[in-house]
Amino acid sequence: MLGGRPAGSPAALDGIAFVAQDAPLYKNLSAADMLHLTRNLNRRFDQGYAEARLGELGIPLRRKAGQLSGGQQAQLALTLALARRPRLLVLDEPMAMLDPLARHDFMATVMTAVADDGVSVVLSSHVLAELERVADYLILMSRGMVQVAGEVDDLLACHRVLTGPAAEVGRYAEELCVVHARNGGAQAYLLVRTNGTTGPVPPGGRRTRSAWKYSPWPTCASPPPRRCPVRRAPRILNRRR
Amino acid sequence: MTTLTVPARPDRDASLRPVPWRRMAWVTWRQHRLALAGVAALFGVAAVYLLITGLQMHHAYAAVAACRPAGSGTCRQVAGDFLNTYAPGVGPVLGLLQVIPALIGAFAGAPLLVREFEAGTFRYAWTQGFGRARWTIAKLAPLAVAVTVGAGAFSVLVSWYVQPIWGAGDDNGPLYPTIFDLRGVALAAWTLAAFAIGGLAGILIRRVIPAMFATFAAWAGLAFATGAFLRPHYEAPLTTTNPNVPHHVWVISQLWTRGGQPASLSMINQTLHAVDIQAVTPGRFQPGPATPANIDPVHYLVQHGYTQLTTYQPDSRFWPFQWIEGGWLLALSLLLIAATVWLVRRRAT
């Protein structure tokens, strides 16, 4: 469903553009042919936008898609999707195969489209650091289960990573709502949910993010609450494979 | 990012029509022109060969056709010489042409969808505004029509090619298995069916080489089963006890009876031992060194109380059989194509 339009209807197909992992393109077709192909397969296609973008990116129109670099292929696939002027852009790990520079360029194109056209984006990625910069809403999945879901700002505000001596983990686990614990030899890493409570840093612990205070947390719900309150429409999806 | 809420506009959406079909014409042509060229080349090479050898054969046949009085000993000799020269070459050619539908099914039909799976491009193609089911139809239908028309045109050439062989009195009539499915509507129908099998194999198997082999195997099984079990029963076969079976009929089975009981081959051979003839099958006899001249084993057996029971389809049933076979193959092909489209629609990822 998209805005009340049933899946598969012409309106829904028009409104959603999808770029799959590895940006599949017909390798034997030139970039110009891919534009022509996409124009023929869709009601709306902004040929001018697409050609201008490929020009900016320095992607030669005559070059076969298979001969473009990985970053250029991803950009071409993204350009094809954006030229359809969708309302919703779905990106499935589009940057998995890209080098850091190409990732940056790719996200820049996405963010420009968001700013210029107001397109909504659902992006799946396992690079959390990149999501923090661009995402409004985050769903974190692990082993097919939703681990956390919520506004990125809220998630950052109500979760903290504690680093401390491994020997003292047991003490924290009793006092704090530990979402995830990882033992790195002498050091232990704890992801804890603060639920907005403030207080001093527990003895022996070290704060790792912005300033926060810790106060004794007497009742950690068991099992701990998995979600922060959902207030806005989902924007960013993170999927772990 | 900013939150964007676009209100649905049902009035405008309801009037939205799907992307027109003709837009897919360019797509199908651009992506499959090589496959079409391959099919054209296949028919082209075969056609050139048939034309060259066929023209030679027709040229030689002119002497047979011009022989007067027809049916005289001299004319039979001329026709016999013609058949001895050309008939042995025709059989293998017709045998080779049998695989044309399978080649088209395996090389044009099977890769159609499989290549999208192998390259992952189905994720691109099926998420465009055209819609995946319509995309599949727009690819399968024009190519199916193209290969069917090509095969139909080619079968006209095959009919022309084999004409002199029958004119000169070759035994195998138009219902003979290796020629029946190359003429009339049968070649076109078999090509269409093989193409449809290839399309379905593509979505079921999703890897090019296995899908091609599966197409070949399915076609071979279907073609064999049709020739062996189905086609002889399109209409109830005729039986005759007349040893002079009409010319050009399709003999389905022949057996000997004596006194109302079926006669085994050894019984026949016992009788024929007196004239040193060996029956290889109930219809084929091998004369020995002591065989008297001008003895006809069939007549000899009839004289000795045997009756030859022949089950056959007369050659006048050629066109009814063609329409029956063409009809069910067309129905099967449409069913297979519909199943392919349905599977594409149903596939979730």
Chai-1 contact restraints between the chains, C-beta under 6 A:
chainA,res_idxA,chainB,res_idxB,connection_type,confidence,min_distance_angstrom,max_distance_angstrom,comment,restraint_id
A,G3,B,V6,contact,1.0,0.0,6.0,A-B,restraint_1
A,G3,B,A8,contact,1.0,0.0,6.0,A-B,restraint_2
A,G4,B,A8,contact,1.0,0.0,6.0,A-B,restraint_3
A,R5,B,D13,contact,1.0,0.0,6.0,A-B,restraint_4
A,P10,B,L16,contact,1.0,0.0,6.0,A-B,restraint_5
A,P10,B,P18,contact,1.0,0.0,6.0,A-B,restraint_6
A,A11,B,D13,contact,1.0,0.0,6.0,A-B,restraint_7
A,A11,B,L16,contact,1.0,0.0,6.0,A-B,restraint_8
A,L13,B,G129,contact,1.0,0.0,6.0,A-B,restraint_9
A,L13,B,G131,contact,1.0,0.0,6.0,A-B,restraint_10
A,D14,B,G129,contact,1.0,0.0,6.0,A-B,restraint_11
A,F18,B,T127,contact,1.0,0.0,6.0,A-B,restraint_12
A,A20,B,R123,contact,1.0,0.0,6.0,A-B,restraint_13
A,P24,B,G120,contact,1.0,0.0,6.0,A-B,restraint_14
A,P24,B,T121,contact,1.0,0.0,6.0,A-B,restraint_15
A,P24,B,R123,contact,1.0,0.0,6.0,A-B,restraint_16
A,P24,B,Y124,contact,1.0,0.0,6.0,A-B,restraint_17
A,Y26,B,T121,contact,1.0,0.0,6.0,A-B,restraint_18
A,L37,B,V27,contact,1.0,0.0,6.0,A-B,restraint_19
A,N40,B,R23,contact,1.0,0.0,6.0,A-B,restraint_20
A,N40,B,W26,contact,1.0,0.0,6.0,A-B,restraint_21
A,N40,B,V27,contact,1.0,0.0,6.0,A-B,restraint_22
A,L41,B,Q128,contact,1.0,0.0,6.0,A-B,restraint_23
A,L41,B,F130,contact,1.0,0.0,6.0,A-B,restraint_24
A,N42,B,Q128,contact,1.0,0.0,6.0,A-B,restraint_25
A,N42,B,G129,contact,1.0,0.0,6.0,A-B,restraint_26
A,R43,B,V19,contact,1.0,0.0,6.0,A-B,restraint_27
A,R43,B,G129,contact,1.0,0.0,6.0,A-B,restraint_28
A,R87,B,V6,contact,1.0,0.0,6.0,A-B,restraint_29
A,V114,B,M1,contact,1.0,0.0,6.0,A-B,restraint_30
A,G118,B,L4,contact,1.0,0.0,6.0,A-B,restraint_31
A,S120,B,L4,contact,1.0,0.0,6.0,A-B,restraint_32
A,D136,B,M1,contact,1.0,0.0,6.0,A-B,restraint_33
A,R232,B,T3,contact,1.0,0.0,6.0,A-B,restraint_34
A,R235,B,M1,contact,1.0,0.0,6.0,A-B,restraint_35
